[in-house]
Amino acid sequence: MRLDKYLKVSRLIKRRTVANEACDAGRIFVNGKQARASYDVKVGDIIEIKLGQTPLSAKVTGVSEVVRKENAQELYEIISGREIE
C-alpha cells in the first residue's frame, strides 16, 4: 500500500492530500530515510512523522485497504510521540 494512503487509512494523518504534501515536504521518514508518497509500506516499517510540535514514531503492525475508525489503531504501535485520539 502507498505511504500516503496508509497514513490516511490508519488515521495517523487525517487526509491523504495532507499526507502527500508532508511526504513532498520531507517531513515523513520510513526506517530513517526520507520517504516519498509512493513508498510501499510493509509490516515492521518504522514511520516518523515530523509535523507540529511533537514528532511521532510508529511501527507498522498491519496493512489493510479498508479499516473502520474504531480499528485503525490496530495498524500501528506508537513508539514515541503524541497519542492519536
C-alpha positions as CSV (number, residue, x, y, z in Angstrom):
1,M,0.0,0.0,0.0
2,R,1.2,3.5,-0.8
3,L,2.5,5.5,2.2
4,D,0.1,8.4,1.7
5,K,-2.8,6.0,1.6
6,Y,-1.6,4.1,4.7
7,L,-1.2,7.3,6.7
8,K,-4.8,8.2,5.8
9,V,-6.3,4.7,6.4
10,S,-4.5,4.3,9.7
11,R,-5.6,7.9,10.6
12,L,-2.1,8.9,11.6
13,I,-2.8,11.9,9.2
14,K,-6.5,12.8,8.5
15,R,-6.4,13.5,4.8
16,R,-4.5,11.8,2.0
17,T,-3.6,15.1,0.4
18,V,-2.1,16.3,3.6
19,A,-0.1,13.1,3.8
20,N,1.0,13.5,0.2
21,E,2.1,17.1,0.9
22,A,4.0,16.1,4.1
23,C,5.9,13.5,2.0
24,D,6.8,16.0,-0.6
25,A,8.0,18.5,2.1
26,G,10.3,15.8,3.5
27,R,8.5,15.5,6.8
28,I,7.9,11.7,6.6
29,F,10.6,9.2,7.2
30,V,10.5,5.4,6.9
31,N,13.2,3.4,8.6
32,G,15.3,6.5,9.0
33,K,15.1,7.6,5.3
34,Q,13.1,10.3,3.8
35,A,10.1,8.7,2.1
36,R,8.0,9.6,-1.0
37,A,4.2,9.2,-1.0
38,S,4.6,6.2,-3.4
39,Y,6.7,4.2,-0.9
40,D,5.3,0.7,-0.4
41,V,4.5,0.3,3.3
42,K,5.3,-3.1,4.8
43,V,4.7,-4.7,8.3
44,G,7.6,-3.8,10.5
45,D,8.4,-0.4,9.0
46,I,9.1,2.4,11.4
47,I,7.3,5.6,10.3
48,E,8.4,9.0,11.7
49,I,6.1,12.0,11.2
50,K,7.6,15.4,11.9
51,L,4.5,17.7,11.9
52,G,3.6,20.1,14.6
53,Q,5.4,20.4,18.0
54,T,6.0,16.7,18.8
55,P,7.4,14.3,16.3
56,L,5.7,10.9,16.2
57,S,7.2,7.5,15.6
58,A,5.1,4.4,14.9
59,K,5.8,0.8,14.0
60,V,3.6,-0.7,11.2
61,T,1.8,-3.8,12.7
62,G,-0.7,-4.3,9.8
63,V,-1.6,-3.2,6.4
64,S,-5.3,-3.1,5.2
65,E,-7.1,-1.3,2.4
66,V,-10.2,-0.6,4.5
67,V,-10.4,-0.2,8.2
68,R,-13.2,1.1,10.5
69,K,-12.3,4.1,12.6
70,E,-12.5,2.1,15.8
71,N,-9.9,-0.5,14.5
72,A,-7.5,2.0,12.8
73,Q,-5.1,1.9,15.8
74,E,-4.6,-1.8,15.3
75,L,-2.5,-1.0,12.2
76,Y,0.4,0.6,14.1
77,E,2.1,0.8,17.5
78,I,3.2,4.1,18.9
79,I,6.9,4.1,19.7
80,S,7.3,7.7,20.8
81,G,5.5,11.0,20.5
82,R,1.9,12.0,20.8
83,E,-1.0,9.7,21.3
84,I,-3.6,9.5,18.5
85,E,-7.3,10.0,19.6
